[in-house]
Amino acid sequence: MAVDWSHLPKELLEKISLQIPIYSDYIRFRAVCRSFWSSAPRFPYHLPPQLPWLLLPADSSYSSFFNLQDRRVHYFPRSTGAGPPFPFNRHRCCGSSHGWLAATGESPEITLVNPLTMSKVDLPPLTTFPNVVAFDYANVGREYIVRNSSGALVTRDLAVMRDSFIEKIVLSSGPADGPGFVAVALLTCGDGLAFCRSDDSRWTFVEGAEYYNSDVIFRDGSFYALSRAGLLAVITIHGPFSSPPEVNYIPSRGLVNGDLQYLVEAGEDLFLVTRYIHYEFEDEESPVRYRTDHFDVFKLDLCGQPYCPRWVKLESIGDCMLFVGRNSSLAFRASEFPGCLGNCIYYTDDFSEDNSDCIIEPDMGIYRLYDGSIENFPSYSLSPSFRVMPLPIWLSPNPR
């Protein structure tokens, strides 16, 4: 006689659901039948940090993501009918942090959205950055006046501000994870870092961190910001109406190069990942082609002395998987996720946005540190409207 699973005790079903560590498996569990759906909590707060999805550019009806574990592309409708479509049409994703995407469009608004819940939070708009002097929709093609790093006033249009004013936005926590959060924006025009608290109405520069805008992560209650030379600034931002951010410096040693750089927290270790880009020139009039050539990984070594830390190059990162790109960098252990490879760097294309004279081709894949080989991720269509679609970005699912 077949077992009628729908009559299992509610208490037992709830206990079983709380033992499921992967969000997609949790959704499948709730979908078994009506009793499973009602017995398992709607929001699985017990879940550990989830392996990221690779969100891909969307067509007119569907969005898609690449699942590393089954090596398949999955599709879902762009709009649930209950909130804004995702990914945002004519928007750029300038950050992915704690399961929330940061997006800019052809207006001053900066939006955080959780694509699983469709929850939305507005950050202070572009017009509230200290170096944005004026904004007027009527000045077509010159809507913004911005003060650059040398003090000169320059004009920028809507698309340029959307695509190249903010490099990345990083959050201290998800907006639904607790009482208040802090957002830090890496700026591309030489002004370093700006921040806002969840209840602030404006962005504020982080004084003393002007050159620490290669990457930033949140770690141990502070933001760690990286300069192109491999130097670190530790930025502690206190509550509202408090003193300015406290900035301390870690004068690290060691030769650090590369075209792009990322900070990654892996357990108790702090890694610096450098990315090298290979360029191909056909002639002076042709666009430049580019692709990722290789990565190097360094670990911050305190050398047993707190005042002489250095970056030490690693030949292997063991079981670690590092996820880098426009997202807040992430690290996981491959042994905890069947089908995934350790000692690898999983990367997305965050180079083309800042280099519009280059041909936009998919530059995303898995770099194997143990042999220097690259496995490319699924390609996507290069339509004329591609640049108004969000580029691929890592998103760690957060059902809160």
NUBA-348005 format. One line per 4 residues: number of its first residue (from 1); for each residue x, z, y of N, C-alpha, C. Coordinates in pm, whole numbers, plus 50000, padded with zeros to 5 digits. Each point is the difference from the previous one (the first is absolute). Example, Ala and Ser with C-alpha at 12.3 -4.5 7.8 and 13.67 -1.06 7.14 Angstrom:
BEGIN
1 = 51319/50780/49431/49911/50000/50119/50090/50000/50120 | 49965/49928/50105/50082/50006/50119/49923/50073/50109
//
This chain:
BEGIN
1 = 50085/50000/49880/49915/50000/50120/50088/50000/50125 | 49970/49914/50093/50078/49991/50123/49979/50125/50086 | 50106/50039/50070/49993/50117/50088/49939/49960/50133 | 49906/50080/50047/49939/49976/50132/50080/50077/50104
5 = 50098/49931/50062/50089/50065/50095/49926/50050/50124 | 49885/49945/50028/49928/50039/50121/49945/50142/49995 | 49998/50061/49880/49946/50134/49987/50108/50108/49990 | 50123/49964/50028/50105/50102/50004/49971/50099/50112
9 = 50036/50128/49981/49974/50101/50104/50067/49964/50133 | 49931/50025/50109/50052/49969/50132/50132/50072/50026 | 50009/50128/49958/50122/50078/50024/50120/49938/49928 | 49977/49948/49879/50108/49936/49925/50044/49871/50068
13 = 49905/49921/50044/50034/49875/50069/50080/50026/50126 | 49962/50104/50074/50073/50031/50123/50143/50041/49967 | 50019/50082/49895/50135/50042/49961/50084/49881/49957 | 49939/49907/49927/50073/49881/49957/50041/49916/50122
17 = 49908/49984/50095/50029/49917/50118/50117/50056/50080 | 50015/50132/50001/50107/50062/50078/50137/49986/49933 | 50003/49946/49879/50127/49976/49931/50047/49855/50014 | 49922/49918/50069/50035/49859/50016/50089/49984/50123
21 = 50125/49953/49985/50094/49996/50113/49999/49872/50082 | 49939/49892/49950/50007/49870/50067/49863/49964/50055 | 49996/49961/50127/49873/49977/50069/49916/49891/49933 | 50063/49889/49961/49923/49892/49937/49938/50046/49869
25 = 50070/50084/49922/49943/50054/49877/49885/50095/50031 | 50013/50073/50110/49893/50092/50040/49872/49923/50033 | 50014/49888/50069/49884/49917/50033/49936/49946/49872 | 50083/49956/49905/49945/49951/49873/49926/50110/49925
29 = 50053/50122/50005/49934/50113/49934/49861/50024/50059 | 49991/50000/50132/49870/50024/50064/49902/49886/49974 | 50050/49882/49968/49914/49884/49981/49945/49988/49858 | 50036/50092/49911/49954/49991/49861/49848/50003/49991
33 = 49939/50098/50066/49854/50011/50000/49958/50095/50111 | 49871/50019/50015/49948/50081/50110/50047/50146/49992 | 50005/50057/49881/50041/50140/49988/50148/50018/50033 | 50084/49903/49960/50141/50006/50037/50014/49991/50152
37 = 49922/49911/50061/50007/49980/50145/49964/50127/50076 | 49895/50067/49955/49953/50119/50071/50083/50124/49970 | 50071/50003/49886/50076/50119/49961/50138/50005/50064 | 50061/49885/50022/50134/49996/50060/49987/50002/50152
41 = 50079/50083/50069/49992/50006/50146/50022/49863/50064 | 49927/49972/50106/50013/49872/50068/50141/49983/50056 | 50055/50107/50059/50134/49994/50058/50096/50077/49909 | 50089/49932/49930/50091/50067/49906/50121/50061/50071
45 = 49980/50117/50056/50105/50064/50078/50119/50043/49914 | 49984/50000/49870/50107/50045/49911/50107/49893/49979 | 49974/49877/50041/50092/49890/49968/50136/50019/50067 | 50109/49974/49927/50133/49998/50062/50017/49874/50082
49 = 50109/49986/50077/50025/49875/50072/49995/49881/49905 | 49933/49894/50044/49974/49886/49913/50101/49888/50019 | 50029/49931/49890/50086/49882/50007/49938/49899/50097 | 50078/49944/50090/49942/49913/50104/49942/49871/49943
53 = 49900/49951/50070/49949/49865/49980/50069/49909/50101 | 50023/49875/49960/50052/49900/50094/49881/49921/50053 | 49960/50031/50124/49888/49928/50061/50046/49863/50047 | 49925/49898/49965/50035/49862/50030/49908/49943/50107
57 = 50041/49893/50069/49912/49937/50098/49869/49958/49936 | 49892/50006/50078/49866/49975/49948/49952/49860/50035 | 49902/49952/49921/49928/49880/50042/49874/50044/50074 | 49905/49910/50017/49884/50032/50083/49907/50100/49935
61 = 50006/50017/49869/49902/50084/49931/50061/50121/49930 | 50124/49986/49951/50057/50104/49917/50137/50043/50050 | 50029/50127/49975/50135/50051/50014/50058/50015/49860 | 50130/50013/49990/50062/50010/49869/50120/50092/50005
65 = 50032/50057/49884/50121/50080/49988/50065/49973/49866 | 50132/50016/49997/50078/49979/49879/50028/50136/49938 | 49963/50015/49872/50020/50124/49926/50129/49991/49920 | 50094/50088/50029/50130/49994/49934/49991/50029/49851
69 = 49907/50087/49960/49996/50043/49861/49947/49892/49907 | 49901/49924/50043/49950/49894/49913/50044/49860/50044 | 50076/49993/50112/50054/49873/50051/49888/49899/50026 | 49888/50049/50053/49887/49913/50028/49959/50014/50146
73 = 49938/49893/50053/49940/50004/50133/49852/50032/49984 | 49953/50103/50070/49861/50042/49995/49932/49966/50132 | 49872/49967/49995/49925/49957/50119/49884/50095/50025 | 49967/50019/50129/49883/50079/50036/49945/49946/50131
77 = 49867/50018/50025/49939/49945/50121/50065/50054/50126 | 50006/49917/50104/50066/50040/50124/49921/50104/50077 | 49870/50008/49981/49919/50096/50074/49904/50070/49906 | 49985/50130/50018/49906/50076/49920/49863/50002/50064
81 = 49988/49949/50122/49875/50008/50073/49985/50129/50076 | 50091/50096/49976/49989/50130/50064/50109/50022/50104 | 50087/49905/50019/50109/50019/50094/50066/49869/50032 | 50114/50003/50067/50068/49876/50038/50054/49928/49879
85 = 50010/49867/50004/50056/49927/49888/50146/50036/49981 | 50047/49990/49877/50139/50030/49970/50056/49891/49909 | 50123/49951/50022/50081/50029/50117/49936/49947/50129 | 50045/50053/50111/49942/49965/50128/50024/49853/50032
89 = 49896/49930/50035/50015/49862/50044/50071/49998/50135 | 50103/49914/50010/50078/49986/50123/50069/50130/50041 | 50033/50084/49904/50072/50123/50027/50133/49998/49925 | 50089/50086/50044/50130/50018/49935/50011/50144/49954
93 = 50041/50019/49875/50025/50135/49950/50141/50042/50041 | 50009/50103/50082/50131/50046/50049/50033/50137/49942 | 49947/50031/49886/50033/50126/49935/49907/50028/49884 | 50054/50071/49901/49923/50047/49886/50055/50136/49963
97 = 49917/50103/50016/50049/50136/49988/49890/50088/49944 | 50030/50069/49889/49904/50093/49937/49868/49932/49965 | 50005/49872/49965/49880/49928/49962/49921/49942/50114 | 50052/50009/50123/49932/49946/50118/50084/49887/50059
101 = 49932/49894/50043/50065/49888/50067/49987/50015/50150 | 50106/49966/50072/49995/49991/50146/49993/49853/50037 | 49908/49965/50090/49977/49859/50032/49989/49980/50150 | 50058/49889/50047/49984/49956/50138/49937/49861/49999
105 = 49923/49969/50103/49937/49870/50011/50019/49942/50139 | 49919/49903/50036/50011/49938/50131/49917/50077/50102 | 50017/50129/50000/49942/50092/50098/50093/50121/50002 | 49985/50091/50094/50092/50114/50006/49981/50102/49887
109 = 49891/49993/49924/49971/50103/49902/50103/50006/49888 | 50030/50122/49954/50081/50025/49881/49913/50082/49905 | 49981/49951/49879/49905/50060/49908/50068/50042/49871 | 49962/50118/49950/50034/50042/49866/49877/49982/49913
113 = 50019/49944/49881/49886/49983/49909/50045/50026/49857 | 49916/50068/49925/50021/50020/49858/49918/49894/49927 | 50063/49902/49937/49924/49890/49939/49917/50041/49879 | 50027/50118/49943/49917/50046/49888/49870/50061/50048
117 = 50007/50081/50105/49880/50069/50049/49939/49931/50120 | 50074/49905/50062/49962/49932/50124/49989/50097/50117 | 50062/50118/49987/50006/50093/50113/50091/49942/50106 | 49969/50027/50126/50072/49940/50112/50032/50106/50104
121 = 50122/49996/50052/50044/50091/50106/50071/49916/50105 | 49965/50021/50126/50065/49928/50110/50116/50082/50055 | 50116/49935/50014/50113/50059/50070/49993/49959/50146 | 50075/50067/50088/50003/49955/50140/50039/49853/50008
125 = 49940/49923/50090/50023/49855/50004/50138/49963/50053 | 50033/49873/49988/50129/49949/50047/50020/50025/50149 | 49893/50000/50076/50010/50017/50145/50046/50140/50039 | 50006/50094/49906/50041/50137/50034/50147/50027/49969
129 = 50075/49900/49952/50144/50019/49984/50065/50007/50138 | 50100/50087/50018/50059/50018/50133/50060/49873/50060 | 50043/49906/49917/50063/49879/50053/49903/49884/50019 | 49871/50021/49972/49898/49899/50030/49946/50029/50139
133 = 50034/49913/50095/49971/50024/50141/49859/49957/50037 | 49952/49888/49944/49868/49949/50038/49943/49916/49887 | 49867/49989/50001/49929/49915/49903/49877/49943/50066 | 49978/49868/49981/49883/49935/50058/49965/49878/49915
137 = 49881/50001/49939/49956/49886/49919/49993/49872/50082 | 49978/50013/50132/49983/49881/50084/50129/49920/50014 | 50115/50063/49982/50128/49930/50010/50032/49935/49865 | 49933/49892/49971/50010/49937/49869/50144/49956/49973
141 = 50054/50042/49886/50138/49968/49963/50101/50096/50059 | 49958/50086/50091/50089/50099/50063/49923/50132/50017 | 49928/50038/49897/49909/50114/50012/50072/50133/50024 | 50119/50016/49944/50074/50125/50012/50121/49984/50093
145 = 50029/50105/50074/50128/50012/50071/50072/50120/49939 | 50121/49975/49948/50075/50102/49928/50137/50016/50063 | 50046/50125/50009/50136/50026/50049/50092/50002/49880 | 50100/49909/49999/50089/49993/49884/50111/50104/50010
149 = 50090/50000/49902/50102/50105/49991/50098/49996/50117 | 50014/49885/50067/50090/49992/50115/49930/50034/50131 | 49871/50030/49994/49924/50037/50120/49926/49886/50066 | 50018/49877/49950/49932/49885/50059/49856/49992/49952
153 = 49913/49945/50085/49860/49980/49964/49982/49861/49939 | 49938/49993/49884/49977/49873/49931/49852/49992/49961 | 49949/49876/49987/49861/49982/49957/49996/49966/49851 | 49893/50045/49938/49979/49970/49857/49854/49968/49977
157 = 49976/49905/49909/49861/49966/49971/49947/50086/49886 | 49872/49980/49966/49934/50083/49901/50066/49990/49863 | 50035/49878/49958/50057/49980/49867/50139/50061/49989 | 50081/49987/50105/50135/50056/49997/49994/50152/49991
161 = 49911/50063/50075/49987/50145/49993/49953/50044/49861 | 49909/49923/49944/49952/50032/49865/50113/49992/49898 | 50083/49895/50010/50096/49970/49895/50135/50068/50017 | 50040/50034/50123/50140/50040/50017/50024/50118/50092
165 = 49897/50066/50050/50025/50117/50085/50033/50122/49915 | 49924/50023/49895/50023/50112/49909/50060/49949/49871 | 50111/50057/49960/50063/49965/49873/49926/50065/49884 | 49976/50129/50011/49938/50075/49890/49941/50128/50054
169 = 49889/50046/49939/49941/50129/50030/50004/50085/49874 | 50048/50124/50014/50013/50094/49888/49921/50126/50033 | 49928/50052/49902/49919/50120/50018/50063/50120/49931 | 49976/50118/50057/50045/50123/49935/49914/50033/49880
173 = 49872/49962/50003/49906/50021/49891/49882/49907/50021 | 49915/49987/49899/49881/49920/50015/49900/50069/50092 | 49924/49925/50080/49904/50062/50092/49898/50090/49931 | 49973/49978/49871/49902/50082/49929/50064/50109/49916
177 = 50134/50013/50008/50070/50095/49914/50010/50140/50056 | 49968/50019/50127/50014/50132/50058/49965/50000/50147 | 50018/50114/50064/49962/50013/50143/50105/49942/50093 | 49993/49873/50024/50091/49938/50096/50118/49932/49935
181 = 50048/49895/50065/50116/49926/49953/50075/49948/50121 | 50121/49951/49977/50082/49940/50104/50035/49858/49957 | 49991/49906/50093/50042/49861/49976/50124/49971/50083 | 50098/49936/49939/50120/49956/50070/50008/49848/49990
185 = 50022/49935/50114/50010/49854/50006/50144/49959/50029 | 50054/49911/49917/50129/49937/50027/49974/49878/50086 | 50062/49995/50117/49979/49889/50092/50111/49897/49986 | 49967/49875/50026/50096/49891/49979/50072/49958/50127
189 = 49960/50053/50113/50058/49950/50126/50107/50094/50054 | 50067/50075/49913/50114/50079/50042/49968/50137/50053 | 49875/50044/49990/49964/50130/50054/49990/50108/49893 | 50043/49972/49880/50010/50103/49899/49868/50039/49939
193 = 49961/50127/50020/49885/50057/49932/49900/50056/50099 | 49873/49992/49963/49893/50066/50075/49913/50073/49899 | 49930/50104/50046/49916/50078/49909/49868/50034/50065 | 49903/50032/49917/49875/50058/50046/49948/50095/49893
197 = 49940/50109/50044/49929/50089/49907/49859/49947/49980 | 49932/50050/49899/49868/49946/49967/49899/50019/50111 | 50021/50097/50089/49906/50022/50110/50056/49957/50135 | 50113/49927/50000/50056/49949/50125/49927/49874/50044
201 = 50000/49978/50131/49939/49878/50055/50105/49897/50041 | 50129/50036/49993/50106/49910/50041/50119/50014/49905 | 50085/49898/50000/50127/50005/49930/50107/50057/50092 | 50099/50067/49943/50110/50061/50075/50132/49961/49936
205 = 50099/49963/50082/50132/49969/49946/50065/50127/49945 | 50080/49981/49894/50085/50108/49947/50133/49990/50073 | 50020/50089/50097/50123/49997/50079/50120/50034/49911 | 50107/49920/50015/50121/50023/49921/50004/49924/49870
209 = 49896/49918/49973/49997/49924/49874/49988/49850/50026 | 50054/49955/50114/49982/49861/50042/50058/49899/49900 | 50106/50037/49931/50066/49905/49911/49973/50029/49852 | 49908/50087/49973/49970/50039/49862/49870/49935/49954
213 = 49997/49868/50004/49877/49930/49965/50020/49895/49891 | 50093/50024/49908/50012/49913/49883/49895/50036/49895 | 49976/50129/49982/49894/50046/49910/49976/50148/50026 | 49886/50049/49953/49966/50141/50015/49913/50041/49881
217 = 50020/50123/49952/49915/50057/49895/49967/50143/50040 | 49895/50055/49939/49963/50140/50021/50046/50079/49879 | 50077/50108/50027/50062/50076/49891/50019/50144/50043 | 49954/50094/49917/50021/50143/50025/49952/50042/50138
221 = 49887/49948/50045/49942/50043/50126/50056/49932/50123 | 50092/49905/49984/50060/49930/50114/50008/49851/49970 | 50016/49921/50106/50024/49857/49986/50150/49975/50001 | 50048/49923/49903/50141/49960/49993/50009/49855/50046
225 = 50075/49976/50107/50011/49867/50058/50142/49948/49982 | 50012/49871/49975/50128/49938/49966/50042/49900/50106 | 50129/50003/50036/50055/49900/50091/50065/49889/49919 | 50032/49886/50065/50064/49889/49930/50137/50038/49947
229 = 50062/50100/50059/50132/50044/49956/49994/50100/49885 | 49879/50034/49954/49988/50096/49892/49994/50144/50045 | 49984/50024/50130/49988/50136/50051/49855/50046/49990 | 49980/50130/49987/49867/50056/49982/49964/50094/50113
233 = 49875/49994/50042/49942/50097/50094/49884/50068/49929 | 49996/50133/50008/49892/50078/49939/49908/50045/50113 | 49875/49954/49998/49907/50021/50111/49887/50090/49954 | 49986/50114/50065/49893/50094/49970/49901/49999/50115
237 = 49876/49965/49971/49895/49990/50102/49903/50114/49981 | 49986/50082/50102/49918/50120/49992/49856/49969/50039 | 49916/50102/50004/49858/49984/50026/49971/49955/50141 | 49871/49983/50032/49961/49951/50133/50041/50095/50111
241 = 50027/49943/50117/50036/50075/50120/50124/50087/49978 | 50086/49959/49907/50123/50075/49975/50116/49929/50067 | 50119/50048/49973/50120/49942/50058/50024/49861/49942 | 50087/49920/50063/50031/49867/49947/50058/50009/49859
245 = 50000/49889/49928/50055/50001/49865/50143/50051/49997 | 50031/50074/49897/50136/50050/49979/50077/49895/49920 | 50112/49954/50055/50079/49895/49937/50138/50055/49966 | 50035/49995/49872/50133/50037/49954/50062/49880/49929
249 = 50132/49998/49995/50070/49883/49949/50085/50036/49878 | 50005/49906/49905/50088/50012/49884/50107/49892/50014 | 50121/50036/50040/50105/49900/50025/50064/49954/49870 | 49930/49914/49927/50047/49957/49869/50115/49901/50012
253 = 50082/49996/49894/50111/49906/49991/49975/49901/49887 | 50076/49893/50000/49987/49898/49896/49958/49867/50060 | 50053/49892/49945/49972/49866/50052/49862/49955/49953 | 49913/49967/50095/49865/49955/49970/49977/49867/50070
257 = 49964/49898/49924/49974/49868/50056/49859/49955/49962 | 49980/49870/49993/49871/49947/49958/49916/49950/50115 | 49906/49910/49969/49909/49945/50101/49880/50090/50024 | 49953/50068/49897/49889/50094/50011/50039/50128/49928
261 = 49949/50112/50050/50036/50130/49944/49876/50085/49982 | 50000/50082/49894/49885/50084/49968/50049/50139/49957 | 49922/50102/50038/50020/50135/49949/49898/50026/49891 | 50046/50064/49891/49910/50032/49889/50030/50142/49952
265 = 49897/50082/49989/50014/50133/49941/49971/49989/49851 | 50094/50044/49918/49984/49997/49855/50028/50140/49947 | 49895/50080/49984/50020/50139/49962/50073/50075/50109 | 50111/50061/49966/50080/50072/50099/50102/49910/50067
269 = 50012/49877/49957/50100/49908/50054/49941/49915/50112 | 50089/49960/50092/49965/49907/50106/50084/49875/49983 | 49933/49887/49979/50068/49873/49980/49991/49913/50125 | 50103/49920/50021/50001/49895/50100/50014/49868/49925
273 = 49903/49911/50018/50000/49870/49932/50029/49892/50103 | 50101/49919/49975/50033/49890/50090/49968/49868/49932 | 49942/49908/50077/49952/49872/49948/50075/49887/50068 | 50051/49908/49921/50078/49888/50053/49919/49871/49985
277 = 49988/49927/50111/49922/49876/50005/50094/49880/49998 | 49968/49901/49918/50075/49874/49995/49924/49893/50078 | 50071/49931/50088/49939/49897/50084/50045/49862/49956 | 49910/49903/50013/50033/49861/49970/49966/49914/50121
281 = 50098/49925/50049/49984/49915/50118/50014/49854/49957 | 49896/49921/50020/50009/49857/49968/50061/49923/50116 | 49947/50019/50119/50055/49941/50121/49949/50081/50118 | 50045/49965/50120/49967/50080/50117/49851/49999/50033
285 = 49929/49895/49961/49859/49988/50037/49906/50056/49893 | 50051/50024/49880/49915/50049/49892/49989/50152/50005 | 49886/50054/49960/49986/50146/49993/50099/50059/49899 | 50031/50125/50019/50092/50070/49911/49924/50051/49878
289 = 50057/49977/49883/49945/50059/49878/50079/50126/49967 | 49934/50096/49941/50067/50125/49968/49945/50056/49870 | 50078/50087/49939/49956/50074/49882/50089/50123/49985 | 49949/50100/49931/50079/50120/49973/50109/49967/49899
293 = 50123/50037/50033/50114/49974/49911/50026/50119/49908 | 50013/50119/50059/50023/50119/49917/49975/50126/50082 | 50003/50113/49932/49986/50132/50062/50119/50088/49963 | 50029/50095/50087/50089/50111/49968/49924/50130/50022
297 = 50034/50102/49921/49935/50131/50012/50107/50106/50022 | 49976/50087/50098/50089/50111/50031/49922/50131/49990 | 50071/50106/49964/49940/50134/49997/50071/50088/50100 | 49923/50080/50074/50059/50091/50097/50066/50115/49924
301 = 50130/50012/50015/50080/50103/49933/50051/50096/50106 | 49961/50126/49988/50043/50100/50098/50143/50046/49977 | 50064/49957/49892/50141/50029/49974/50029/50149/49991 | 49897/50079/49977/50021/50143/49994/50019/50065/50134
305 = 50000/49921/50106/50016/50053/50135/49890/49942/50089 | 49927/50083/50071/49884/49951/50076/50033/49911/50118 | 50126/49996/50044/50032/49926/50122/50078/49872/49975 | 50013/49959/49875/50069/49872/49975/49930/49922/49889
309 = 49869/49976/50012/49931/49921/49898/50046/49855/50004 | 49980/49929/49890/50039/49860/49993/49905/49926/49906 | 49992/49868/50023/49922/49913/49912/50091/49951/49889 | 49961/50027/49875/50079/49961/49883/49926/49888/49926
313 = 50068/49888/49979/49936/49888/49932/49977/50031/49853 | 49882/49965/49950/49963/50023/49861/50003/49869/49922 | 50048/50005/49878/49994/49884/49911/49871/49998/49921 | 49934/50115/49989/49875/50009/49925/49914/50109/50060
317 = 49868/49982/49992/49906/50105/50041/49920/50049/49880 | 50051/49971/49880/49942/50052/49878/49857/49954/49977 | 49912/50096/49982/49859/49972/49968/49916/49971/50124 | 50062/50003/50118/49924/49988/50125/49953/49857/50025
321 = 49884/49990/50062/49949/49876/50059/49983/50027/50149 | 50058/49917/50084/49988/50014/50145/49912/49888/50055 | 49904/50036/50087/49908/49904/50058/50024/49993/50151 | 50044/49884/50048/50036/49986/50140/49930/49879/50061
325 = 49989/50002/50132/49935/49894/50075/49944/50058/50128 | 49884/49949/50043/49937/50051/50121/49931/50134/49974 | 49995/50043/49876/49939/50127/49962/50095/50116/50023 | 49947/50123/49998/50084/50117/49990/50063/49997/49861
329 = 50132/50001/49994/50070/49977/49874/49962/50106/49896 | 49997/49957/49874/49954/50086/49891/50098/49994/49884 | 50000/50107/49918/50083/50005/49879/49917/50058/49886 | 50013/49940/49882/49932/50048/49880/50096/49990/49882
333 = 49963/50066/49890/50075/49991/49875/49931/49901/49907 | 50073/49900/49956/49941/49895/49917/49947/50054/49868 | 50063/50105/49947/49957/50055/49871/49859/50056/50005 | 49948/50026/50120/49865/50054/50014/49895/49890/50013
337 = 50043/49874/50005/49907/49889/50019/50034/49888/49901 | 49930/49994/49888/50028/49896/49900/49996/49860/50060 | 50096/49919/49958/50005/49863/50049/50086/49980/50122 | 50055/50108/50056/50081/49990/50121/50148/50019/49968
341 = 50084/49945/50084/50145/50004/49980/50066/50098/50095 | 50089/50082/49946/50080/50088/50083/50127/49932/50046 | 50075/50069/50086/50125/49947/50056/49974/49870/50075 | 49885/49994/50068/49959/49878/50069/49946/50032/50139
345 = 50005/49899/50087/49943/50007/50134/49887/49898/50008 | 49882/50048/50035/49880/49917/50012/49978/49974/50150 | 50008/49876/50042/50004/49972/50144/49897/49895/50040 | 49958/50009/50126/49908/49902/50058/50068/49930/50117
349 = 49932/49898/50051/50055/49918/50109/49965/50064/50134 | 50091/50076/50056/49980/50056/50134/50102/49943/50097 | 50054/49882/49968/50100/49936/50085/49940/49890/50086 | 49905/49923/49947/49951/49881/50069/49924/50033/50127
353 = 49935/50119/50007/49923/50034/50118/50085/50001/50126 | 50125/50040/49986/50088/50011/50116/50088/49878/50019 | 49978/49897/49919/50083/49880/50007/49911/49877/49986 | 49925/49970/50107/49899/49895/49994/50061/49861/49990
357 = 50131/49987/50024/50062/49869/49987/50042/49971/49856 | 49976/50096/49910/50031/49980/49859/49876/49949/49927 | 50021/49924/49894/49890/49957/49916/49946/50122/49925 | 49869/50017/50005/49940/50115/49935/49976/49966/49854
361 = 50082/50053/49913/49983/49983/49857/49995/50139/49937 | 49933/50012/49888/49993/50131/49935/50138/50051/49964 | 50040/50111/50056/50129/50062/49969/49971/50141/49953 | 49954/50012/49879/49962/50130/49946/50020/49998/49849
365 = 50045/50112/49947/50026/50004/49858/50063/50130/49956 | 50065/49995/49885/50068/50115/49941/50148/49968/49992 | 50082/50083/50063/50145/49984/49993/50053/50100/49898 | 50068/49949/49897/50055/50085/49895/50142/50039/50036
369 = 50020/50127/50025/50133/50046/50039/50102/49982/49887 | 49955/50007/49876/50094/49999/49888/50063/49863/49975 | 49936/49891/50045/50063/49869/49981/49989/49909/50122 | 49938/50047/50109/49990/49922/50122/49899/49887/49996
373 = 49915/49995/49899/49901/49893/49989/49873/50036/50077 | 49919/49897/50028/49875/50017/50075/49886/49937/49922 | 49891/50075/49985/49875/49948/49945/49901/49986/50114 | 49953/49879/50026/49909/49977/50111/49858/50043/49965
377 = 49930/50051/50102/49859/50032/49985/49918/49872/50015 | 49870/50006/49964/49915/49881/50015/50003/49946/50142 | 50004/49868/50012/50001/49936/50131/49859/50000/50057 | 49992/49961/50127/49870/49986/50065/50001/49873/50083
381 = 49883/49952/50032/49987/49872/50070/50051/50010/50143 | 50078/49901/50042/50051/49996/50136/49911/49908/50084 | 49885/50048/50039/49908/49921/50081/50041/50009/50147 | 49953/49909/50086/50034/50006/50142/49957/50130/50066
385 = 49899/50066/49946/49952/50124/50060/50067/50122/49942 | 50107/49979/49920/50060/50113/49929/50047/50111/50093 | 50052/49966/50116/50060/50102/50084/49896/50096/50058 | 49872/49970/49993/49901/50095/50047/49947/50085/49885
389 = 50051/49978/49881/49961/50082/49886/50102/50112/49982 | 49963/50115/49949/50102/50103/49974/50099/49953/49895 | 50128/50021/50025/50101/49972/49900/49988/50100/49885 | 50051/49967/49882/49995/50095/49888/50064/50133/50037
393 = 49939/50107/49952/50048/50134/50033/49967/50094/49885 | 50087/50098/49976/49974/50101/49897/49897/50100/50052 | 49905/50035/49913/49899/50100/50032/49986/50094/49881 | 50027/50128/50021/49980/50100/49896/49856/50048/50006
397 = 49915/49968/49901/49856/50031/50009/49974/50148/50025 | 49913/50028/50095/49963/50137/50035/49848/50006/50013 | 49929/50060/49903/49853/50000/50005/49941/50103/50093 | 50080/50052/50094/49948/50099/50094/49991/49937/50139
//
